[in-house]
Amino acid sequence: MVREIVQEDKPLAYVLGTQPFHPLPVDLLVRPPTLIPRPETEHWVSLLTERILVSRSRTSGGVDPFRILDIGTGTGCIALALTHGLSRTSDGSRKGGSGAVRTVAVDRAESAVRLAEENARRCGLLLAKQGGQSHTGQANVDDESSALLHASNVAAAAVSIHQADLFSPSFSSTVLSHLRRLHPSESSSDASQPLKFDLVVSNPPYIPLHEYAQLDRSVREWEDRGALVGETADQPLTARSKEDDGLVFYRRIVSLLDELLDEGGGGPVVAFEVGKGQARDVERMLLEWRGGKGEKLETEVVEDPWGIERAVFASWKR
């Protein structure tokens, strides 16, 4: 262990193989090159969970199914924490939950999809696949998580994990088809009102290329550059070029929100993690997206425990 940490700059989480992430009942599995969940992510996800719980208790009594899309899921930490946390009541108890929570989580890296499925299984939240097999071909329930699965209502709180490329022209249709398969009985019969998501959430790659070289060696040599640098896979950036601002993923997601996002409900409907100094630019993108379309957004910039603007939430203005 000492050799790995000192001589190889291997992150401790990779050495241990697990990382806690509140409020999940078990530690998440972590392995290179999938990005290690950070405490600043845990902080805003917990805050987002509480905001949604309070809003749902006021507006719907928490009985309507809540549908989440997590883009760039990595270990699955955000999707799993939200699904687990939102299946409880606003006072913190789990009796009866707060209604059904169905989450579609996607990542372009197959290694991340496999890892997220393992973590969902450990947390008792992996949606059962046809034939009782997961994406990886393994049984859905292992000995470690069988008790958790037995204790949780998988029909009410479940995560479906898939490989998908955000920049594919078919991205929106792909994730919406996963949503329909996740709970077909709730799909709208009215073609003019197709089933969409109540919340779109993402912690996308956002580090500008010119900052990547300055990252600690333990990050650059162990964690996936594709999960860190805000550039498309087919158009790598030149450091300090005009496009090297780390915001390419936010622009793409915002351009798809009309297709992905339902316009009903209260509480945050979009939540992004952002890099240092990016929050106001991302906030502006969201406000401009709704500009001139009648219904407006209200936004909130959330600081992490170290005082850095780390997340942007957007809600429908009522």
WOURHU-V586261 format. One record per residue. RES is the residue in one small letter. OMEGA is omega as a letter, one per 20 degrees, with the letter a starting at -180 (* if undefined). BURIAL is + if it has 9 or more other ideal C-beta (glycine too) atoms within 8 Angstrom, else -. Layout:
res = {RES & RES}
omega = {OMEGA & OMEGA}
burial = {BURIAL & BURIAL}
This chain:
res = {m & v & r & e & i & v & q & e & d & k & p & l & a & y & v & l & g & t & q & p & f & h & p & l & p & v & d & l & l & v & r & p & p & t & l & i & p & r & p & e & t & e & h & w & v & s & l & l & t & e & r & i & l & v & s & r & s & r & t & s & g & g & v & d & p & f & r & i & l & d & i & g & t & g & t & g & c & i & a & l & a & l & t & h & g & l & s & r & t & s & d & g & s & r & k & g & g & s & g & a & v & r & t & v & a & v & d & r & a & e & s & a & v & r & l & a & e & e & n & a & r & r & c & g & l & l & l & a & k & q & g & g & q & s & h & t & g & q & a & n & v & d & d & e & s & s & a & l & l & h & a & s & n & v & a & a & a & a & v & s & i & h & q & a & d & l & f & s & p & s & f & s & s & t & v & l & s & h & l & r & r & l & h & p & s & e & s & s & s & d & a & s & q & p & l & k & f & d & l & v & v & s & n & p & p & y & i & p & l & h & e & y & a & q & l & d & r & s & v & r & e & w & e & d & r & g & a & l & v & g & e & t & a & d & q & p & l & t & a & r & s & k & e & d & d & g & l & v & f & y & r & r & i & v & s & l & l & d & e & l & l & d & e & g & g & g & g & p & v & v & a & f & e & v & g & k & g & q & a & r & d & v & e & r & m & l & l & e & w & r & g & g & k & g & e & k & l & e & t & e & v & v & e & d & p & w & g & i & e & r & a & v & f & a & s & w & k & r}
omega = {a & a & a & a & a & a & a & a & r & r & a & a & r & r & a & r & a & r & r & r & a & j & a & a & r & r & r & r & r & r & a & j & a & a & r & r & a & r & r & r & r & a & a & r & r & r & r & r & a & r & a & r & a & a & a & r & r & a & a & a & r & a & a & r & r & a & a & r & r & a & a & a & r & r & a & a & a & a & a & a & r & a & r & a & a & r & r & r & a & r & r & r & a & a & r & a & r & a & a & r & r & a & r & r & a & r & r & a & r & a & r & r & r & a & r & r & r & a & r & r & r & a & r & a & a & r & r & r & a & r & r & a & r & r & a & a & r & r & a & a & r & a & a & a & a & r & r & r & a & a & a & r & a & r & a & a & a & a & r & a & a & r & a & r & a & a & r & r & a & a & a & a & a & a & r & r & r & r & r & r & a & r & a & a & a & r & a & r & r & a & r & r & a & r & r & a & r & a & r & a & r & r & a & r & a & a & r & a & a & r & a & a & a & a & r & a & a & r & a & a & a & a & a & r & a & r & a & a & a & r & r & a & a & r & r & a & r & a & r & r & a & a & a & r & r & a & a & a & r & r & a & a & a & r & a & a & r & a & a & a & r & a & r & r & a & a & r & r & r & r & r & r & a & r & a & r & a & a & a & r & r & r & a & r & a & a & r & r & a & a & r & a & r & a & a & r & r & a & r & r & a & r & r & a & a & r & r & r & a & a & r & r & r & r & r & r & a & *}
burial = {- & - & - & + & + & - & - & - & + & + & + & - & + & + & + & - & - & + & + & - & + & - & - & + & - & + & - & + & + & + & - & - & - & + & + & + & + & - & - & + & + & + & + & + & + & + & + & + & + & + & + & + & + & + & + & + & + & - & + & - & - & + & - & + & + & + & + & + & + & + & + & + & + & + & + & + & + & + & + & + & + & + & + & + & + & + & + & + & + & + & - & - & - & - & - & - & + & + & + & + & + & + & + & + & + & + & + & + & + & - & - & + & + & + & + & + & + & + & + & + & + & + & + & + & + & + & + & - & + & - & - & - & + & + & + & - & - & - & - & + & - & + & - & - & + & + & - & + & + & - & - & + & - & + & - & + & + & + & + & + & + & + & + & + & - & + & - & - & - & - & + & + & - & + & + & + & - & + & + & + & - & + & + & - & - & - & + & - & - & - & - & - & - & - & + & + & + & + & + & + & + & + & + & + & + & + & + & + & + & - & + & + & - & - & + & - & - & + & + & + & - & + & + & + & - & + & + & + & + & + & + & - & - & - & - & - & + & - & - & - & - & - & - & + & - & + & + & + & + & + & + & + & + & + & - & + & + & - & - & + & + & + & - & - & + & + & + & + & + & + & + & + & + & + & + & - & - & + & + & - & + & + & + & - & + & + & + & - & + & + & - & - & - & - & - & + & + & - & + & + & + & + & - & + & - & - & - & - & + & + & + & + & + & + & + & + & - & -}
